[in-house]
């Protein structure tokens, strides 16, 4: 479903990190063009 799509990944420091989401999205076939992990307060 995500094959050949470009994705921006936003993770949260106290929940799911951007790197973890990145791995899942790449495994689904998408290309990650931006990835970050931030603390949202």
Backbone as numpy.savetxt, mean C-alpha at the origin, in Angstrom:
# Nx Ny Nz CAx CAy CAz Cx Cy Cz
-7.61 -8.70 -10.50 -8.43 -7.51 -10.50 -7.56 -6.24 -10.50
-6.39 -6.28 -9.87 -5.52 -5.10 -9.83 -4.39 -5.15 -10.84
-4.37 -6.19 -11.68 -3.28 -6.37 -12.62 -3.13 -5.14 -13.53
-1.89 -4.66 -13.61 -1.49 -3.50 -14.42 -2.09 -2.17 -13.95
-2.60 -2.10 -12.72 -3.10 -0.85 -12.15 -1.97 -0.18 -11.36
-2.03 1.13 -11.23 -1.09 1.89 -10.41 -1.80 2.28 -9.12
-1.10 2.13 -7.98 -1.74 2.31 -6.69 -0.87 3.19 -5.79
-1.52 4.07 -5.03 -0.87 4.83 -3.96 -1.33 4.19 -2.64
-0.36 3.87 -1.78 -0.66 3.15 -0.53 -0.41 4.07 0.66
-1.39 4.18 1.53 -1.28 4.96 2.76 -1.50 4.03 3.94
-0.47 3.85 4.76 -0.58 3.01 5.93 -0.64 3.85 7.19
-0.98 3.22 8.29 -1.09 3.90 9.58 -0.15 3.24 10.57
0.60 4.02 11.30 1.65 3.51 12.18 1.14 2.55 13.24
-0.01 2.82 13.84 -0.53 1.98 14.92 -1.48 0.89 14.44
-1.67 0.78 13.15 -2.61 -0.21 12.60 -1.88 -1.01 11.53
-2.26 -0.90 10.30 -1.61 -1.64 9.22 -0.61 -0.72 8.53
0.65 -1.12 8.55 1.72 -0.32 7.95 1.61 -0.32 6.43
2.08 0.75 5.83 2.06 0.86 4.37 2.81 -0.26 3.68
3.91 -0.71 4.26 4.70 -1.78 3.66 3.91 -3.08 3.57
3.12 -3.38 4.58 2.29 -4.59 4.57 1.23 -4.50 3.47
0.61 -3.35 3.34 -0.39 -3.15 2.29 0.27 -3.24 0.93
1.47 -2.67 0.81 2.22 -2.71 -0.45 2.45 -4.14 -0.91
2.86 -5.01 0.00 3.11 -6.40 -0.36 1.83 -7.08 -0.86
0.72 -6.81 -0.22 -0.56 -7.40 -0.64 -0.98 -6.90 -2.02
-0.84 -5.60 -2.23 -1.24 -5.01 -3.51 -0.35 -5.52 -4.64
0.95 -5.62 -4.39 1.86 -6.13 -5.41 1.57 -7.60 -5.72
1.22 -8.37 -4.71 0.87 -9.78 -4.92 -0.39 -9.91 -5.77
-1.26 -8.90 -5.72 -2.48 -8.90 -6.52 -2.23 -8.40 -7.95
-0.99 -7.99 -8.24 -0.62 -7.60 -9.60 -0.52 -6.12 -9.88
-0.71 -5.28 -8.89 -0.65 -3.83 -9.11 0.78 -3.31 -8.95
1.02 -2.13 -9.49 2.29 -1.44 -9.33 2.10 -0.32 -8.31
2.91 -0.34 -7.25 2.83 0.70 -6.22 3.71 1.86 -6.66
3.10 3.03 -6.84 3.84 4.21 -7.27 4.17 5.12 -6.09
3.47 4.94 -4.98 3.75 5.73 -3.78 3.30 4.93 -2.57
4.15 4.92 -1.55 3.82 4.19 -0.31 4.34 4.98 0.87
3.50 5.13 1.89 3.91 5.84 3.09 3.18 5.26 4.31
3.82 5.44 5.45 3.20 5.07 6.72 3.26 6.30 7.61
2.13 6.72 8.14 2.04 7.93 8.95 1.27 7.66 10.22
1.37 8.60 11.15 0.61 8.53 12.39 -0.52 9.56 12.26
-1.75 9.07 12.20 -2.91 9.95 12.09 -3.50 10.12 13.48
-3.53 11.34 13.95 -4.06 11.64 15.27 -5.25 12.54 15.15
